[in-house]
Amino acid sequence: MMQHLDIALLSAFVERWQPDTNTFHMPFGEFSILLHDVHHILRIPVDGELMGD
């Protein structure tokens, strides 16, 4: 798990976030982070029962 929060890196991503398309606009193009990516980065399970309202 992440033990150090890089504020400069986080700020750079926040500045490039486009809420209308849910993507990051970078010099090389657009990209988005998928649930699969979250699973690999944070090592949290993303399978199982769906939680409802």
SEZA-667182 format. One record per atom (N, C-alpha, C): residue number from 1; atom name; residue in three letters; y, x, z. Coordinates in Angstrom, 3 decimals, padded with zeros to 6 digits. Each point is the difference from the previous one (the first is absolute). Example, Ala and Ser with C-alpha at 12.3 -4.5 7.8 and 13.67 -1.06 7.14 Angstrom:
{n 1 | atom N | res ALA | y -005.690 | x 013.190 | z 007.800}
{n 1 | atom CA | res ALA | y 001.190 | x -000.890 | z 000.000}
{n 1 | atom C | res ALA | y 001.200 | x 000.900 | z 000.000}
{n 2 | atom N | res SER | y 001.050 | x -000.350 | z -000.720}
{n 2 | atom CA | res SER | y 001.190 | x 000.820 | z 000.060}
{n 2 | atom C | res SER | y 001.090 | x -000.770 | z 000.730}
//
This chain:
{n 1 | atom N | res MET | y -001.175 | x 000.849 | z 000.000}
{n 1 | atom CA | res MET | y 001.175 | x -000.849 | z 000.000}
{n 1 | atom C | res MET | y 001.238 | x 000.894 | z 000.000}
{n 2 | atom N | res MET | y 001.071 | x -000.519 | z -000.545}
{n 2 | atom CA | res MET | y 001.232 | x 000.752 | z -000.110}
{n 2 | atom C | res MET | y 000.594 | x 000.259 | z 001.381}
{n 3 | atom N | res GLN | y 000.311 | x 001.254 | z 000.300}
{n 3 | atom CA | res GLN | y 000.533 | x 000.331 | z 001.313}
{n 3 | atom C | res GLN | y 001.481 | x 000.351 | z -000.044}
{n 4 | atom N | res HIS | y 000.534 | x 000.218 | z -001.193}
{n 4 | atom CA | res HIS | y 001.406 | x 000.353 | z -000.132}
{n 4 | atom C | res HIS | y 000.630 | x -000.890 | z -001.056}
{n 5 | atom N | res LEU | y 001.106 | x -000.626 | z 000.329}
{n 5 | atom CA | res LEU | y 000.701 | x -000.865 | z -000.938}
{n 5 | atom C | res LEU | y 001.093 | x 000.804 | z -000.687}
{n 6 | atom N | res ASP | y -000.118 | x 000.165 | z -001.310}
{n 6 | atom CA | res ASP | y 000.974 | x 000.750 | z -000.784}
{n 6 | atom C | res ASP | y 001.111 | x -000.959 | z -000.427}
{n 7 | atom N | res ILE | y 001.101 | x 000.002 | z 000.730}
{n 7 | atom CA | res ILE | y 001.095 | x -000.933 | z -000.240}
{n 7 | atom C | res ILE | y 000.605 | x 000.196 | z -001.390}
{n 8 | atom N | res ALA | y 000.152 | x 001.228 | z -000.448}
{n 8 | atom CA | res ALA | y 000.571 | x 000.258 | z -001.322}
{n 8 | atom C | res ALA | y -000.887 | x -000.570 | z -001.098}
{n 9 | atom N | res LEU | y -001.302 | x 000.180 | z 000.127}
{n 9 | atom CA | res LEU | y -000.935 | x -000.537 | z -000.989}
{n 9 | atom C | res LEU | y 000.025 | x -001.519 | z 000.018}
{n 10 | atom N | res LEU | y -000.020 | x -000.582 | z 001.182}
{n 10 | atom CA | res LEU | y 000.048 | x -001.453 | z 000.126}
{n 10 | atom C | res LEU | y 001.284 | x -000.556 | z -000.612}
{n 11 | atom N | res SER | y 001.119 | x 000.640 | z 000.249}
{n 11 | atom CA | res SER | y 001.283 | x -000.430 | z -000.563}
{n 11 | atom C | res SER | y -000.001 | x 000.071 | z -001.518}
{n 12 | atom N | res ALA | y -000.612 | x 001.033 | z -000.551}
{n 12 | atom CA | res ALA | y -000.075 | x 000.137 | z -001.458}
{n 12 | atom C | res ALA | y -000.784 | x -001.153 | z -000.616}
{n 13 | atom N | res PHE | y -001.092 | x -000.395 | z 000.641}
{n 13 | atom CA | res PHE | y -000.775 | x -001.134 | z -000.506}
{n 13 | atom C | res PHE | y 000.771 | x -001.308 | z 000.150}
{n 14 | atom N | res VAL | y 000.684 | x -000.185 | z 001.115}
{n 14 | atom CA | res VAL | y 000.775 | x -001.231 | z 000.216}
{n 14 | atom C | res VAL | y 001.083 | x -000.139 | z -001.063}
{n 15 | atom N | res GLU | y 000.663 | x 001.092 | z -000.346}
{n 15 | atom CA | res GLU | y 001.052 | x -000.030 | z -001.016}
{n 15 | atom C | res GLU | y -000.533 | x -000.385 | z -001.372}
{n 16 | atom N | res ARG | y -001.263 | x 000.281 | z -000.269}
{n 16 | atom CA | res ARG | y -000.574 | x -000.256 | z -001.322}
{n 16 | atom C | res ARG | y -000.784 | x -001.308 | z -000.083}
{n 17 | atom N | res TRP | y -000.091 | x -000.750 | z 001.102}
{n 17 | atom CA | res TRP | y -000.747 | x -001.260 | z 000.026}
{n 17 | atom C | res TRP | y 000.776 | x -001.082 | z -000.742}
{n 18 | atom N | res GLN | y -000.698 | x -000.723 | z -000.863}
{n 18 | atom CA | res GLN | y 000.575 | x -001.108 | z -000.755}
{n 18 | atom C | res GLN | y -000.690 | x -001.290 | z 000.436}
{n 19 | atom N | res PRO | y 000.631 | x -000.802 | z 000.860}
{n 19 | atom CA | res PRO | y -000.659 | x -001.192 | z 000.529}
{n 19 | atom C | res PRO | y -000.290 | x -001.067 | z -001.049}
{n 20 | atom N | res ASP | y 000.761 | x -000.026 | z -001.092}
{n 20 | atom CA | res ASP | y -000.244 | x -001.017 | z -001.033}
{n 20 | atom C | res ASP | y -001.318 | x 000.228 | z -000.731}
{n 21 | atom N | res THR | y -000.445 | x 001.253 | z -000.106}
{n 21 | atom CA | res THR | y -001.266 | x 000.301 | z -000.687}
{n 21 | atom C | res THR | y -001.068 | x 000.553 | z 000.945}
{n 22 | atom N | res ASN | y 000.350 | x 000.205 | z 001.276}
{n 22 | atom CA | res ASN | y -000.917 | x 000.590 | z 000.988}
{n 22 | atom C | res ASN | y -000.549 | x 001.341 | z -000.468}
{n 23 | atom N | res THR | y 000.884 | x 000.820 | z -000.547}
{n 23 | atom CA | res THR | y -000.382 | x 001.326 | z -000.478}
{n 23 | atom C | res THR | y 001.032 | x 001.032 | z 000.457}
{n 24 | atom N | res PHE | y -000.395 | x 001.259 | z -000.090}
{n 24 | atom CA | res PHE | y 000.912 | x 001.109 | z 000.223}
{n 24 | atom C | res PHE | y 000.426 | x 000.519 | z -001.368}
{n 25 | atom N | res HIS | y 001.304 | x 000.229 | z -000.201}
{n 25 | atom CA | res HIS | y 000.503 | x 000.566 | z -001.249}
{n 25 | atom C | res HIS | y 000.225 | x 001.491 | z 000.223}
{n 26 | atom N | res MET | y -000.811 | x 000.800 | z -000.670}
{n 26 | atom CA | res MET | y 000.059 | x 001.447 | z 000.147}
{n 26 | atom C | res MET | y 000.431 | x 000.625 | z -001.326}
{n 27 | atom N | res PRO | y 000.373 | x 001.279 | z 000.004}
{n 27 | atom CA | res PRO | y 000.396 | x 000.657 | z -001.251}
{n 27 | atom C | res PRO | y -001.082 | x -000.048 | z -001.080}
{n 28 | atom N | res PHE | y -001.268 | x -000.059 | z 000.391}
{n 28 | atom CA | res PHE | y -001.097 | x -000.010 | z -000.969}
{n 28 | atom C | res PHE | y -000.439 | x -001.408 | z -000.367}
{n 29 | atom N | res GLY | y 000.589 | x -001.024 | z 000.591}
{n 29 | atom CA | res GLY | y -000.344 | x -001.389 | z -000.311}
{n 29 | atom C | res GLY | y -000.176 | x -000.829 | z 001.260}
{n 30 | atom N | res GLU | y -000.538 | x -001.203 | z -000.180}
{n 30 | atom CA | res GLU | y -000.223 | x -000.906 | z 001.123}
{n 30 | atom C | res GLU | y -001.405 | x 000.164 | z 000.559}
{n 31 | atom N | res PHE | y -000.141 | x -000.233 | z 001.302}
{n 31 | atom CA | res PHE | y -001.339 | x -000.081 | z 000.574}
{n 31 | atom C | res PHE | y 000.031 | x -000.908 | z 001.220}
{n 32 | atom N | res SER | y -001.155 | x -000.506 | z 000.347}
{n 32 | atom CA | res SER | y -000.118 | x -000.845 | z 001.184}
{n 32 | atom C | res SER | y -001.149 | x 000.515 | z 000.855}
{n 33 | atom N | res ILE | y 000.012 | x -000.394 | z 001.256}
{n 33 | atom CA | res ILE | y -001.066 | x 000.382 | z 000.916}
{n 33 | atom C | res ILE | y -000.899 | x -001.207 | z 000.190}
{n 34 | atom N | res LEU | y -001.277 | x 000.182 | z -000.255}
{n 34 | atom CA | res LEU | y -000.976 | x -001.075 | z 000.098}
{n 34 | atom C | res LEU | y -000.714 | x 000.041 | z 001.345}
{n 35 | atom N | res LEU | y -000.670 | x -001.084 | z 000.340}
{n 35 | atom CA | res LEU | y -000.765 | x -000.060 | z 001.233}
{n 35 | atom C | res LEU | y -001.046 | x 001.114 | z 000.048}
{n 36 | atom N | res HIS | y -000.577 | x 000.315 | z -001.137}
{n 36 | atom CA | res HIS | y -000.974 | x 001.094 | z -000.108}
{n 36 | atom C | res HIS | y 000.648 | x 001.331 | z 000.424}
{n 37 | atom N | res ASP | y 001.246 | x 000.215 | z -000.416}
{n 37 | atom CA | res ASP | y 000.725 | x 001.217 | z 000.375}
{n 37 | atom C | res ASP | y 000.236 | x 000.057 | z 001.508}
{n 38 | atom N | res VAL | y 000.380 | x -001.136 | z 000.585}
{n 38 | atom CA | res VAL | y 000.219 | x -000.068 | z 001.446}
{n 38 | atom C | res VAL | y -001.279 | x 000.379 | z 000.742}
{n 39 | atom N | res HIS | y -001.118 | x -000.502 | z -000.486}
{n 39 | atom CA | res HIS | y -001.296 | x 000.316 | z 000.606}
{n 39 | atom C | res HIS | y -000.251 | x 001.513 | z 000.005}
{n 40 | atom N | res HIS | y 000.253 | x 000.656 | z -001.113}
{n 40 | atom CA | res HIS | y -000.262 | x 001.436 | z -000.092}
{n 40 | atom C | res HIS | y 001.025 | x 000.840 | z 000.759}
{n 41 | atom N | res ILE | y 001.248 | x -000.435 | z 000.017}
{n 41 | atom CA | res ILE | y 001.038 | x 000.775 | z 000.677}
{n 41 | atom C | res ILE | y -000.104 | x -000.130 | z 001.518}
{n 42 | atom N | res LEU | y -000.137 | x -001.235 | z 000.487}
{n 42 | atom CA | res LEU | y 000.005 | x -000.252 | z 001.439}
{n 42 | atom C | res LEU | y -001.385 | x -000.096 | z 000.616}
{n 43 | atom N | res ARG | y -001.026 | x -000.027 | z -000.855}
{n 43 | atom CA | res ARG | y -001.389 | x -000.088 | z 000.453}
{n 43 | atom C | res ARG | y -000.248 | x -001.232 | z 000.876}
{n 44 | atom N | res ILE | y 000.584 | x -001.122 | z -000.436}
{n 44 | atom CA | res ILE | y -000.253 | x -001.256 | z 000.700}
{n 44 | atom C | res ILE | y -000.862 | x -000.889 | z -000.891}
{n 45 | atom N | res PRO | y -000.867 | x -000.797 | z 000.592}
{n 45 | atom CA | res PRO | y -000.859 | x -000.869 | z -000.809}
{n 45 | atom C | res PRO | y 000.817 | x -001.110 | z -000.656}
{n 46 | atom N | res VAL | y -000.318 | x -000.287 | z -001.238}
{n 46 | atom CA | res VAL | y 000.702 | x -001.062 | z -000.728}
{n 46 | atom C | res VAL | y -000.983 | x -001.037 | z -000.528}
{n 47 | atom N | res ASP | y -001.185 | x -000.043 | z 000.586}
{n 47 | atom CA | res ASP | y -000.974 | x -000.997 | z -000.414}
{n 47 | atom C | res ASP | y -000.296 | x -000.921 | z 001.182}
{n 48 | atom N | res GLY | y -000.734 | x -001.051 | z -000.252}
{n 48 | atom CA | res GLY | y -000.335 | x -000.935 | z 001.067}
{n 48 | atom C | res GLY | y 000.615 | x -001.361 | z -000.258}
{n 49 | atom N | res GLU | y 000.100 | x -000.790 | z 001.046}
{n 49 | atom CA | res GLU | y 000.516 | x -001.357 | z -000.110}
{n 49 | atom C | res GLU | y 001.521 | x 000.001 | z -000.159}
{n 50 | atom N | res LEU | y 000.503 | x -000.904 | z -000.818}
{n 50 | atom CA | res LEU | y 001.431 | x -000.174 | z -000.199}
{n 50 | atom C | res LEU | y 000.583 | x -000.727 | z 001.200}
{n 51 | atom N | res MET | y 001.118 | x 000.497 | z 000.490}
{n 51 | atom CA | res MET | y 000.658 | x -000.665 | z 001.121}
{n 51 | atom C | res MET | y 000.965 | x -001.035 | z -000.553}
{n 52 | atom N | res GLY | y -000.095 | x -001.219 | z 000.467}
{n 52 | atom CA | res GLY | y 000.856 | x -001.080 | z -000.481}
{n 52 | atom C | res GLY | y 001.139 | x -000.301 | z 000.951}
{n 53 | atom N | res ASP | y 000.759 | x -001.005 | z -000.367}
{n 53 | atom CA | res ASP | y 001.142 | x -000.425 | z 000.830}
{n 53 | atom C | res ASP | y -000.445 | x -000.650 | z 001.272}
//
